[in-house]
Every structure is written in structure tokens, then in C-alpha cells.
Amino acid sequence: MKSIKTTVHHIGLLIWDEEFFINLFSMLGYKITSKGFHEEYGVSTFFLSDNSNMFELVVPKSNEQLRKTLIKNGNQIHHIAFEVEDMDSSIAAYRDAGYDFLSEKPLCGHEDRRVIFLDPLASKGILIELMEAQK
């Protein structure tokens, strides 16, 4: 199996109350670096950083599947995002190893970078995001 060079970019947290978590993380030295509403996903996101680590707060607005997940399980880790140097070869390596993705092609994500999510059924329930490194 081919090894892919990655770094952890951020951890996504699925939450209800962004104000509470923004305040909690600010006490830990984190500041909001970006925020937005993503109509295609039906979520608002808030990226918080302490200049070393980053978290993404994912707040469902019109995404019923994520709302049901929160009702059932409460606040939780949603995904782990890994930055990859070469998105196309990384996707090919995962596909060659038998992994599936939630979409056929990468989508536009944070900072207009290409992103793609591994199917959590293929990764034993952990949602993994591959995120193209900034060039």
C-alpha cells in the first residue's frame, strides 16, 4: 500500500451552540480565523486557530442528516482533515487500495481548496477529509 505524505490540518466538531464553543476555545487561546455559511452542505462553519492547531465548528442549519446526528448523539468530533500535497495522486492511491469517497470528484472547500471525504463506511466510521495543500 502506497504511503501518502500528510499533515493534520484541522479537526471538525459537529455542534449545536457555536457561541458556547467559540467562548470555550477563546479561553484556550483560539481565535476565529474564518466563518461562513455553505449552502451546498447546509452548515455554518467557524475555523478557530491558536497559530499551531485548528478546529472547525460545524453547525447544521438546513442539513437534516447532521441535525438528526446531533439529536441522537450530541456534540461530537465530525471529521479529521488531512492536508495532502497532490490531491489527484492521493485520491488514486486510496481508490487503488479499495477505499471509496462520498463524491466522485473533489469539491471546493475551506479557503477555496479542493477537498474530498472518504466514505466513513470505508474507514470504519471515522470521517476523513483530504484537503489540497495551499500552493
HELIX and SHEET records of a PDB file:
HELIX    1   1 GLU A   18  MET A   27  1                                  10    
HELIX    2   2 GLU A   64  ASN A   73  1                                  10    
HELIX    3   3 MET A   87  ASP A   96  1                                  10    
HELIX    4   4 HIS A  110  ASP A  112  5                                   3    
SHEET    1   A 8 LYS A  31  HIS A  38  0                                        
SHEET    2   A 8 VAL A  43  SER A  49 -1                                        
SHEET    3   A 8 MET A  54  PRO A  60 -1                                        
SHEET    4   A 8 THR A   6  LEU A  14  1                                        
SHEET    5   A 8 GLN A  76  VAL A  84 -1                                        
SHEET    6   A 8 ILE A 128  GLU A 132  1                                        
SHEET    7   A 8 ARG A 114  PHE A 117 -1                                        
SHEET    8   A 8 LEU A 107  CYS A 108 -1                                        
END                                                                             
